[in-house]
Amino acid sequence: MEFKFSLEDETFRRDLRQFVKDELPSDWEGGGRWPEETDWDLTREMRKKLADKGWLTMHWPEEYGGEKASPVRSAIFNEEMAYMRAPGRDIFGVRMLGPTLMIHGSDELKEKHLNAVARGEVQWCQGYSEPESGSDLASLSTRAVRDGDEFIITGRKIWTTLAHRADWIMLLTRTDPDAPKHRGISYIMMQLRDAGKLTEGITLRPLIDMTGTRRWSEVFFDNVRVPARNLIGEENRGWYVAMTLMDFDRASISNTAEDRAQLEVLQDYLGT
C-alpha cells in the first residue's frame, strides 16, 4: 500500500497556503497557539473568508453547512493553519461545540446555532474549570436551579479561554446537588454577550499571563437566567455530553504542527 496524498489533496494544501500568504501581512508572526490575540479584527475577517470558501466547516455534514470533506482533507486544513500560525479557525465552535450539538442537541438548537458557526458569525468559549474544580472537574459547584422554563445560574468559572471575545459559552453546571458528583450535572448553552454587551448578571475578571497577553478570564454568574431549551442532552446527564465534547477536543493535529513550526524557528535562530 502506498501512503501518499492524492493530487486533489496536495492541490488543496497548495491553495490553502497561497490563500493564507495572500491574506496575512508580510511580517506576520502569529501568536503561537492563540494567534487570534495578535489581531482580533483580522481573525474575524479571516474566519468569514474561510467560511465563504467552504473551508471552515468542510468536514461537517452538508445539512449543517459543511461539505462532508474527508478526514484527510480536514487534517491538512488544521495542520497547515496551525503550522502557519494563521488566525481564523474556530476551535470552540467548529471542533468542539458543533459535533457535540449534532449528537446531543435538539433540532431547535442545531438549526439555531450550527449554521451561525458554519458562517463564521459567532465566537464560543468553554465554561468547565472552576477555582476548586480543575482536574477533578466532576466536583464543580456552579449551580443551575430550574425555575419554570428557565434555569437560574450562580457560580464562577476560571481559565475560560477567549471569554473576553466570546458571544456564547457552553457551560457545565450542577442541577442536582444531592446526586453523586459525576451525576447531577447538566450542559447548558448561555449567551455571554449581545452586540458587545455582557448578559445581565455576568462579569469577567481578566487573567493576564507572564507575556502580558490576555487569553483567559474568570467568569462570574450572579443569578443569570437562561432558557431551559438551551439544555444540551438530558438534565442531570451533562457529564456524558461533556465527555463527548472532550473526544472531539483531543482529536487534533494542531499541537504537533505548532510545535514543528516553533522548533524550526528555534533552529533558524540558533543557526543549526
Buried (B, 14 or more C-beta within 10 A) or exposed (E): EEEEEEEEBEEBBEEBBEBBEEBBEEEBEBBBBBBBBBBBEBBBBBBBBBBEEEBBBBBBEEEBBBBEBEEEBBBBBBBBBBBBBBBBBBBBBBBBBBBBBBEBBBEEBBEBBBBBBBBBBBBBBBBBBBEEBEEEBBEBBBBBBEEEEBBBBBBBBBBBBBBBBBBBBBBBBBBEEEEEBEBBBBBBBBBBBEEEEBBEBBEBEEBEEEEEEBBBBBBBBEEBEBEBEBBBBEBBBBBBBBEBBBEBBEEBBBEEBBEEBBEEEEEEEEEE
